[in-house]
């Protein structure tokens, strides 16, 4: 975040808007945060405040302002005095002060006695990832993703029943070439009431040998089975196969929750902390409830 005061105002406003959207009761009020709001006091003087919003509940309008100060050092009592001076002739407004670095003791006392709520609104730091008792909270998750590849048939040899082929087809087995996609050639095993394409057979090999990597040889023998492809049907006595189970590709992935954390709001009066993530809000972060 830059040191530009306008940028800090926008940052505080975005976190406050996220807090509104996380509260069920605010859904009915459609609260809009206004920036650089000018309010005319009882003396006719325009007073400008960094952030302002209002809502109505049971016929009563509630108004709130936030003064946002992007200081490199802790806020002094003079800054609290200045805010109280601006509000002296504007009744019924809830004052809040927001900064990144904290408050001097005098500023805290002055704010408490005048019901000014003090916030520290900032980006995350290492202290946010420990509970009150020092227990580390989860900031990173390291995951190894295993990408499994399907078994591959590297060699396929059918043993065709030549006598059956001669009696039932006009195919010259000496000139026969089987060149077909694995999902278009299938075995119909009548004796076992089973039917599968070569691709489905690869899938079976994958499930049956998922941890047995490397090259495998297998021979299936049949009593009454047929190899079918390209409109051809041939009785087979056996098939000899060589297939390969490839080793999985291991891809390490690190999930960094801090990158999902948009900002932190510390409520000094309540001694609580709220974390605003990109997709949710967590109240009382790191504290025992």
Buried (B, 14 or more C-beta within 10 A) or exposed (E): EEEEEEEBBBBBBBBBBBBBEBEEEBEEBEBEBBBEBEBEBEEEEEBEBBBBBBBEEEEEEBBBBBBBBBBEEBBBBEBBBEBBEBBEEBEEBBBBBBBBEBBBEBBBEBBBEEEBBBBBBBEBEEEBBEEEEEEEEEBEEEEEEEEEEEBBBEEBEBBBBEEBBEEEBEEEEEEEEBEBEBEEBBBBBEEEEEBBBBBBBBEEBBEEBEEEEEEBEEEBEBEEBBBBBEEBEBBBBBBEBBBBBBEBEEEEEEEEBBEEBBBBBBBBEEEBBBBBBEEEBEBEBBEEE
